[in-house]
Amino acid sequence: MVNWMQALAAHYETLGNRYPNDKLLIVFDIDGTIIDMRPIIAHVLHAYDAEHGTRHFANVVAEGIDVHEDLFDELMAALEVAAPDAARIEPWYREYLWLGETINASHQPFPGVMELIRWFQTQSNTYVALNTGRPEMLREETVESLNALGREYGVEFTSELLWMNGLNPDHFIPHTKAVGIRDFQKRGYRVVAVIDNEPGNIESMVGADDDNEILFMHADTIFKTTLTHTPRTVRGSTYDVTPFLAGQKLAAE
């Protein structure tokens, strides 16, 4: 299997040499790609118990969660919560999941991802954008919380390079992801690579790659859409800046 970080390093070098004067763009999804959703899910479940005086989730730990945050019925079944209890919990869970206080209290990046983003942000003519299914109303909270996480790494995100879901309904997310890629292209960026944990999003964004040059990277974490074959796609779950640093060393020599 191809090492996805090595593939990204090689592809970035190739397009950088091919288009030395272009603004190169690396596009990241947020939830399940930069942000590990398991601590957020655990935080919400524990908050439910605390507020309602229950112990449904007393033994839940983030590392033990392997169900997507949107698949509530499957999540409750995996945690062996009775259906009547789950029905009472669901409205509260869905409301609390995306509150600003939840985002600020429980955001955790996957190991190595901030170092990778930092590396790209320090390269000439290179930019990092975010393309998320989060609704537009969370723009301010999203930028603030991600910058709080990125501060210790020297990473900074901007609203200008943040594409959000203005349509809101969940089933529009793959469509709006492709629209986001085209928007970045129209603004003069050459998209080098796209990293996303949802195969359905990648399948949609392939349609925005008119030049057949974008490297699509499936972050193999927790996802809810069906795994499908898409062109120019690599898969992995560990972020590692080492191949990029090694390339710099060879170039210097």
N, C-alpha and C positions, 0 to 999 in steps of 0.2 A: 504493500500500500504506500502511496506517495505521502511523504511527510508534508502536512499542509502548510507549516511555517516555512519550510524550505521552498515549497512551490510559490508561496507569496513573495519571498525574497527574490527568487529568480524572475518572477513575472514583473515585479516592480523594477528590477534592474533592466529588463528587456524594454519595457515601455519608456523608462527614463532615457535610455539610449536612443530609442526610436523617435521620441518627441521631447527633445531637450529643452524646448522653450514653452512647453505646455504646463498648465497648472494640473498636477496629478492629484487625484482624489481617492482616498481610501474610505469606504463607507461601512459603518458599523450599525447594526441593529443595537438596541439597548437591552431589553429584558430577555434573559436567557442567552445573551451573547456577551455583553459587557457585564451585566448585573446577574448574579446568581439569585434566582427567584426563590430558592428553597428557604433562606433565612426570612424572607418577606412572608412567605406562606406560614412558616412556624410562628412568626411574630403575630400575625393576624389571629391564628388559632388560639394562641396563648392569651391574647388580649380578649378574645371572646370568653374564655373561661374566667378570666379575672373580672370582667364586667358583669357576668351573669352568675357567678358563684358556682360554676360547674367544673367538672374535671374530665371532660371528654378528651382533652388533648394534653393531659398531664405528662404523658410519656413521649410526646412528639419531639423529635430532634430534627433539625434542618437536614442533616446528612442522610436521614432515613426517608426523606420525601423523594419520590420518583414519578409523581404525577403532575402534569401541567396545571398551573394555577386556575385556568379557565374550566377545567374538567371537574367540576365540583362533585358530581355524583360518583365518579371514579375515585376521587380523592377520599370522600367519606367512606366508600366501600373499602378502600385500602387501609383506612384507619379504624375500620370495624365500628363505625358509628351507625346506630340504628336509623332506619329511614325516617321515622317520625321526628327524631332529634335533628337529623340532617335538614329536614324541611324547615325547621325553625331557625336553624343556623344560617342557611343559605342567603337570605336577604341581607343579613348583617355582614356576613363575610364579603359579599360582592361589593357592598357599599364601602366597607372599611379598607378593602384591598388597595384602592388607589387614592386614598386620602393623603394629603400632603404630610400629615404627621406620620403615617405609615412609611411613606417614601423616605422621609428624613431619618426615621428611627432604625430602619432595618436594611438599607442599601448596603450591599457588599459586592465588590467586583470579583470576578474570577481571578485566581492567581496569574500574574504575568501579563494581563491584558492592558493594564495602565502603563506598564513599562514599554509595551509594544506601541501603544498610541503615542507615548512620549517620543519614542524614536522617530516615528513618522513626522511628528510635529516639529522636530528639529532639523529635518532635511529640507534642502532648498526646493522651491517650487512644489511643495508637497503639503497637502491639507487633509484633515480628518473630518468627515461629516457623519452625522447621525441620521438614520432613517428608521423611524419607529412607528409602531401601530398605536402608541399612546394618543389619546385625544388632544386636540389643540388646546383645550382649556388647561392642560397640565404643563404648558410650555415653560412658564416661569419657574415652577417647582422643579421641573426636570433639569433645566440649566443650572439652577442653584445647587441641587443635590449632587449632580454629577461633578460640578466644579469643587464642591466640598470634598468629595471623594478623591478627585484628581489633584488637589492642591499639593499634597505631600510628594507627588510624583512629578510636579512641574507641568501637569496637563491642564489645559484650559479649553472648554467648549464654548461655542458662541451660538446665539439664537439664529444668526445668519446661515449657519451650516447645520441646522436642525430641521428636518422634514418630519411633520407630524400628520396624524390622521384627522383631517378636517371633516370626514364623513361620519366618524364615530362607530357605526355598527361594525361588529367584529368581522362579518363576511366581506367587508370592503377592504380589509387590511392588505391582502395580496395586490389588489388593484392600486391602492394608494402608494404602495411601495414602488411599483413600477413608475407611477407618475412622479414620485420623488426623484428617481434616477434620471428621468428625462429633464426634470427641472434643473438638476445640477448640471447636466450637459448643456442645456440652453444658456446657462449662466457662464459658460466658458470653461468648465472643468472637464478634464479627461478622467473618467472613472477607471481606475486600475483594478480594483477589487471590491467585492461586496461580501461582508460577513454577516450571516443571519442564521438563527437556530431553527427556523421553520422552512421545511422543504417546499411548502406551498408558496411562500413568499419568493423563494429563489426561482421557482418555476415561472412565476409571474414576471420577475425582473429580467429573466433571460430575454423576454420580448422587447425590452428596452435597449438591448445590446446590438444595435444595428451594425456595428463594425466587427462583431464577434471577437472582441478583444478583452472583455471583462473576465477576470477570474472570479468565479463564484465559490464561496467557502461556507460549507455547512458546519456550524458550531454544533457538534453532536452532544448536546446537553439534554434537556427535557423539551420535547416538542409534541405538538398535537396533530399536525397535518401529516398526510401519508408520505412516506419516504419514496421519492421517485427519482428516476435517472434524468439528470439535466446535463447539458454540455458544459465543458470547461469548468467542472465542479470538483473540488477536493473536500475532504471531510476530516475533522479532527476535534479534539476537545481540550488540548493543552496549549496554552499560549507561551511562546518562548522567543525572546528577542535574540538569542544566540546566533541563529543563521544570518541575521542582519549585521550584527557586530563582526562576525567572521568575514562577511563580505567587505566591510569597511577596512578591515585589517589587510586583506589581500590587495585591495585597491591601493592602499597606502604603500604597500611594498612594491 
